[in-house]
Amino acid sequence: MMPAARESLLDAAYAALARRPWSAVRMVDVAATAGVSRQTLYNEFGSKDGLARALVRREADGYLAGVERALATHSDPRERLTATAEWTTSAARENVLVRAMLTGCWSERLPSPTLKAVPSSSAVPAQRRADGPLPSPGDLVALVRDRAVAVLSGSGTPKSDTADLARSCELAVRLALSCVAAPPGEGGVADLVRNALHRQLTPGQPHATQNQARAS
């Protein structure tokens, strides 16, 4: 099957989930919405559980792609992390699966595939990946933190500075997650992150030179 057809099936599954609980979503309806046969759907995903895993995997990938975009939006490290935090809260607000993955709270309306890898005999590479491990909330925090560190640290950054940067990056992500659970007031997550990182990241300067900046 062409990747576009697989995406159409996943789009149809996500749209069906918006209208009814996952337990009431029927494979035949997903196939019909995507304009393919039910057998084609089973050939691609193997089962309804396989479809659920593929859907969760896609939404996780979409969230992480958004993190990459957020980290590329500014030159200032603090603003990059602020943009990442804002993306995290908006993605969780708009996408029920992203919210469930970030918080670990899977309502009865949602599919809740095991996060552990499952045996896969699929000939479809994308499905074999979906049948692998799915990210837990802790996994997502680590993935975002490590990607932020990779983007914000220079090749010559001392290890001590890299450790400080990693803590700042993780703080930004965890503040965003707290705002997912308890939405903040005026100023939103952006003000919280900027204020929290005020002493950690010096605006307009590479993180590797922070110690020099503090000493001057």
C-alpha positions in Angstrom: 0.0 0.0 0.0 1.2 3.5 -0.8 2.1 5.7 2.3 -0.7 8.1 1.3 -3.3 5.3 1.6 -2.0 4.3 5.0 -2.3 8.0 6.1 -5.8 8.1 4.8 -6.7 5.1 6.9 -5.1 6.6 10.0 -7.0 9.9 9.3 -10.2 7.9 9.1 -9.5 6.2 12.3 -8.7 9.4 14.1 -11.9 11.1 12.7 -13.9 8.1 13.9 -12.4 8.4 17.4 -13.6 12.0 17.6 -17.1 10.8 17.1 -17.3 7.7 19.2 -15.4 5.6 21.7 -12.6 3.5 20.3 -14.5 0.4 21.4 -17.4 1.4 19.0 -15.1 2.2 16.0 -15.6 -0.5 13.4 -12.9 -1.5 11.0 -15.4 -1.7 8.1 -16.3 2.0 8.7 -12.7 3.1 8.8 -12.0 1.3 5.5 -15.1 2.7 3.9 -14.2 6.3 4.9 -10.7 5.8 3.5 -12.1 4.3 0.3 -10.5 0.9 0.6 -11.7 -2.6 1.3 -11.7 -4.0 4.8 -9.2 -6.7 3.7 -6.8 -4.0 2.6 -7.1 -2.4 6.0 -6.3 -5.7 7.7 -3.5 -6.3 5.3 -1.9 -3.0 6.4 -2.5 -3.1 10.1 -3.2 -6.7 10.9 -5.9 -6.1 13.5 -7.8 -3.3 15.3 -5.1 -3.4 17.9 -2.5 -2.9 15.2 -4.4 0.1 13.9 -4.5 1.6 17.4 -0.8 1.1 17.8 -0.2 2.7 14.4 -2.4 5.7 15.3 -0.7 6.3 18.6 2.7 6.0 16.9 1.8 8.5 14.3 0.5 11.0 16.8 3.6 10.7 18.9 5.7 11.3 15.8 3.6 14.3 14.9 4.1 15.8 18.4 7.9 15.2 18.2 8.0 16.8 14.8 6.3 19.8 16.3 9.0 19.9 19.0 11.6 20.1 16.2 9.8 23.0 14.6 9.5 24.8 17.9 13.2 24.5 18.7 14.0 26.0 15.3 11.8 29.1 15.7 14.2 31.4 17.6 17.9 32.0 18.1 17.5 32.7 21.9 17.7 29.4 23.9 15.0 30.6 26.4 12.6 31.4 23.6 13.2 28.1 21.9 12.3 26.3 25.1 9.3 28.6 25.6 8.1 27.7 22.1 8.6 24.0 22.8 6.5 24.3 26.0 3.8 26.2 24.2 3.6 23.6 21.5 3.4 20.9 24.1 0.4 22.4 25.8 -1.4 23.3 22.6 -0.8 19.8 21.1 -2.1 18.2 24.3 -5.2 20.5 24.2 -6.0 19.8 20.6 -5.1 16.1 20.3 -6.5 13.6 22.8 -4.0 11.0 22.0 -1.0 13.3 22.5 -2.6 14.4 25.8 -2.9 10.7 26.9 0.7 9.9 25.9 2.0 13.0 27.8 0.0 12.4 30.9 -0.4 8.6 31.0 -4.2 9.2 31.5 -6.1 7.1 28.9 -9.8 7.5 29.2 -12.2 4.7 28.3 -13.0 6.5 25.0 -9.5 6.0 23.8 -7.5 3.0 22.5 -4.9 2.1 25.2 -2.4 -0.2 23.5 0.3 -1.7 25.7 3.5 0.4 25.6 5.6 -2.7 25.4 6.5 -4.1 22.0 4.2 -6.8 20.6 5.1 -9.7 18.4 4.9 -8.5 14.7 4.8 -10.6 11.6 3.9 -7.6 9.4 5.5 -7.1 6.1 4.9 -3.4 6.3 7.9 -1.5 7.8 5.7 1.2 9.3 3.6 -1.4 11.0 6.6 -3.2 12.4 7.8 0.1 13.9 4.3 0.7 15.4 4.4 -2.8 16.9 7.6 -1.8 18.7 7.7 0.1 22.0 5.4 3.1 22.3 6.6 6.1 24.3 5.6 6.5 28.0 5.3 10.0 29.5 8.8 9.7 30.8 10.1 8.6 27.4 8.6 11.7 25.8 10.1 14.0 28.4 13.5 12.4 27.8 13.1 12.6 24.0 12.2 16.3 24.1 14.9 17.1 26.6 17.6 15.3 24.7 16.6 16.9 21.4 16.6 20.3 23.0 20.0 19.8 24.4 21.3 18.6 21.0 19.9 21.7 19.4 21.0 24.3 22.0 24.4 23.0 22.9 27.5 23.7 20.8 30.1 21.1 19.9 32.5 22.8 22.4 30.1 23.0 25.3 31.7 21.7 28.6 30.0 18.7 30.2 29.1 20.8 33.3 27.3 23.3 31.1 25.5 20.5 29.2 24.2 19.0 32.5 22.9 22.4 33.5 21.3 22.8 30.0 19.7 19.4 30.3 18.1 20.4 33.6 16.8 23.6 32.1 15.3 21.7 29.1 13.6 19.2 31.3 12.3 21.9 33.6 10.6 23.6 30.6 9.0 20.3 29.5 7.8 19.4 32.9 6.3 22.9 33.4 4.4 22.4 30.2 3.1 19.1 31.4 1.9 20.7 34.6 0.0 23.2 32.5 -1.6 20.4 30.6 -3.0 19.0 33.8 -3.8 22.4 35.4 -4.1 25.2 32.8 -2.4 28.4 33.9 -3.9 31.8 34.2 -3.0 35.0 32.4 0.4 34.8 30.7 0.0 31.1 30.2 2.9 28.6 30.0 5.1 31.1 28.2 5.4 33.4 31.2 6.0 30.5 33.6 8.8 29.0 31.4 10.5 32.4 30.8 10.5 33.3 34.5 11.7 29.8 35.5 14.5 29.9 33.0 15.5 33.5 33.7 18.5 32.5 35.9 19.3 29.3 33.9 19.6 30.7 30.4 21.0 34.1 29.6 19.0 35.6 26.7 21.0 36.2 23.5 24.1 34.2 24.6 25.1 30.6 23.9 24.7 28.3 26.9 28.3 27.4 26.8 29.2 31.0 27.8 26.8 31.2 30.7 29.5 30.7 33.4 31.4 33.6 31.9 28.3 35.7 31.7 27.6 35.0 35.4 31.1 35.9 36.4 31.2 39.2 34.5 
